[in-house]
Structures are given as C-alpha cells and as structure tokens.
Amino acid sequence: MRQTLKRLWGDLANTLLVEQMAKYPDLQWKFEGEEERRKQALGGIADFMPIALLIMYALLAVPFKSYVQPVIVLLAIPFGLAGAVWGAYDTWDEPEYA
C-alpha cells in the first residue's frame, strides 16, 4: 500500500505538476496535511531517542547494580525483534485476498 502511494505521489509530481508548472510559471506547490504531520512526528521521535535510551539504561542499571549488564540487555532487544520478524515471515503464509 505504501509503495503504491509513493508511486502515485511520484507520478503526480513528475507528470501533472510539471505540466501545470509549464503552463502556469508562477505556480507553486508543496505536500501538506498528513505527510507534513508525519514528518514532524518522526522528527520529534528521533530527537528524544538518545534521552529515552539513557533513561532506560539508568532504570536497568539500578536493579542490576552493574554498568555492563544494562548495555547487554539493551543490545539484545534489536536482535530479539529481528528474530521475531524473521520467525513471523518464515512461518506465515502470504495473505490471500478474494
């Protein structure tokens, strides 16, 4: 679905908008609405990710009473997620749409 939307926006920008800009030289356009809000939201998440990781590290360091063990736990999380995705991909059949 997302690839279809990207292709649609690309076709729109490369064909219709180019034709309209050639026809009307003063025409200006930009993508607004949900696309702009999505970019703002993802940018905000990326800004606070280091702070969130530091807080998670501190919260894990207290019960472990160690500086190394929280790092090991935090590094294991992406591997666990990758294994879960791989397992789901490996065992599930392709969805069938009528």
The 8 nearest C-alpha neighbors of each residue, nearest first, counted from 0:
[[1, 3, 2, 4, 5, 6, 7, 8],
 [0, 2, 4, 3, 5, 6, 7, 8],
 [3, 1, 5, 4, 0, 6, 7, 8],
 [2, 4, 6, 0, 1, 5, 7, 8],
 [5, 3, 7, 1, 6, 2, 8, 0],
 [6, 4, 2, 8, 7, 3, 9, 1],
 [5, 7, 9, 3, 4, 8, 10, 2],
 [6, 8, 4, 10, 9, 5, 11, 3],
 [9, 7, 11, 5, 10, 6, 12, 4],
 [10, 8, 6, 12, 7, 11, 13, 5],
 [11, 9, 7, 13, 8, 12, 14, 6],
 [10, 12, 8, 15, 9, 14, 13, 7],
 [11, 13, 9, 16, 10, 14, 8, 15],
 [14, 12, 10, 11, 17, 9, 16, 15],
 [15, 13, 17, 11, 16, 12, 10, 18],
 [14, 16, 18, 11, 17, 19, 12, 13],
 [15, 17, 19, 12, 18, 14, 20, 11],
 [18, 16, 20, 14, 19, 15, 13, 21],
 [17, 19, 21, 15, 16, 20, 14, 22],
 [18, 20, 22, 16, 21, 17, 23, 15],
 [21, 19, 23, 17, 22, 24, 18, 26],
 [22, 20, 18, 19, 23, 24, 17, 16],
 [21, 23, 19, 20, 18, 24, 17, 26],
 [22, 24, 20, 26, 21, 25, 19, 18],
 [25, 23, 20, 26, 21, 22, 19, 27],
 [26, 24, 23, 27, 20, 22, 21, 19],
 [25, 27, 24, 23, 20, 28, 19, 22],
 [28, 26, 25, 29, 20, 24, 23, 16],
 [29, 27, 26, 30, 16, 20, 31, 12],
 [28, 30, 31, 27, 35, 12, 32, 16],
 [31, 29, 34, 28, 35, 32, 33, 8],
 [32, 30, 35, 34, 29, 33, 36, 28],
 [31, 33, 35, 34, 36, 30, 37, 29],
 [32, 34, 36, 35, 37, 31, 38, 30],
 [35, 33, 37, 36, 32, 31, 38, 30],
 [34, 36, 38, 31, 37, 33, 32, 39],
 [37, 35, 33, 39, 38, 34, 40, 32],
 [36, 38, 34, 40, 35, 39, 33, 41],
 [39, 37, 35, 41, 36, 40, 42, 34],
 [40, 38, 36, 42, 37, 41, 43, 35],
 [39, 41, 37, 43, 42, 38, 36, 44],
 [42, 40, 44, 38, 43, 39, 37, 45],
 [41, 43, 39, 45, 40, 44, 38, 46],
 [44, 42, 46, 40, 41, 45, 39, 47],
 [43, 45, 41, 46, 42, 47, 48, 40],
 [44, 46, 42, 48, 43, 47, 41, 49],
 [45, 47, 43, 44, 48, 42, 49, 50],
 [48, 46, 50, 44, 45, 49, 51, 43],
 [47, 49, 51, 45, 50, 46, 44, 52],
 [50, 48, 52, 51, 47, 53, 46, 45],
 [49, 51, 53, 47, 48, 52, 54, 46],
 [50, 52, 48, 54, 53, 49, 55, 47],
 [53, 51, 55, 49, 54, 50, 56, 48],
 [52, 54, 56, 50, 51, 55, 57, 49],
 [53, 55, 57, 51, 56, 52, 58, 50],
 [56, 54, 52, 58, 57, 53, 59, 51],
 [55, 57, 53, 59, 54, 58, 69, 60],
 [58, 56, 60, 54, 59, 55, 53, 61],
 [57, 59, 55, 56, 60, 61, 54, 62],
 [60, 58, 56, 69, 57, 61, 62, 55],
 [61, 59, 57, 63, 64, 58, 65, 69],
 [60, 62, 64, 59, 63, 58, 57, 65],
 [63, 61, 64, 60, 59, 58, 65, 57],
 [62, 64, 60, 65, 61, 59, 68, 69],
 [65, 63, 61, 62, 60, 66, 59, 68],
 [64, 66, 63, 60, 67, 68, 69, 61],
 [65, 67, 68, 60, 69, 64, 70, 63],
 [68, 66, 70, 69, 65, 71, 60, 72],
 [67, 69, 71, 70, 65, 66, 72, 63],
 [70, 68, 72, 71, 59, 67, 60, 56],
 [69, 71, 73, 68, 67, 72, 74, 56],
 [72, 70, 68, 74, 69, 73, 75, 67],
 [73, 71, 69, 75, 70, 74, 68, 76],
 [74, 72, 70, 75, 71, 76, 69, 56],
 [73, 75, 71, 72, 76, 70, 77, 78],
 [76, 74, 72, 78, 73, 77, 71, 79],
 [75, 77, 79, 78, 73, 74, 80, 72],
 [78, 76, 80, 79, 75, 81, 74, 73],
 [79, 77, 81, 75, 76, 80, 82, 74],
 [80, 78, 82, 76, 77, 81, 83, 75],
 [79, 81, 83, 77, 82, 78, 84, 76],
 [82, 80, 78, 84, 83, 79, 85, 77],
 [83, 81, 85, 79, 80, 84, 86, 78],
 [82, 84, 80, 86, 81, 85, 87, 79],
 [85, 83, 87, 81, 86, 82, 88, 80],
 [84, 86, 82, 88, 83, 87, 89, 81],
 [87, 85, 89, 83, 88, 84, 82, 90],
 [86, 88, 84, 90, 89, 85, 91, 83],
 [87, 89, 85, 86, 91, 90, 84, 92],
 [90, 88, 86, 87, 85, 91, 92, 84],
 [91, 89, 87, 88, 86, 92, 85, 93],
 [92, 90, 88, 87, 89, 93, 86, 94],
 [93, 91, 94, 90, 88, 89, 95, 87],
 [92, 94, 95, 91, 88, 96, 90, 89],
 [95, 93, 92, 96, 91, 97, 88, 90],
 [96, 94, 93, 97, 92, 91, 0, 88],
 [95, 97, 94, 93, 92, 0, 91, 3],
 [96, 95, 94, 93, 92, 0, 91, 3]]
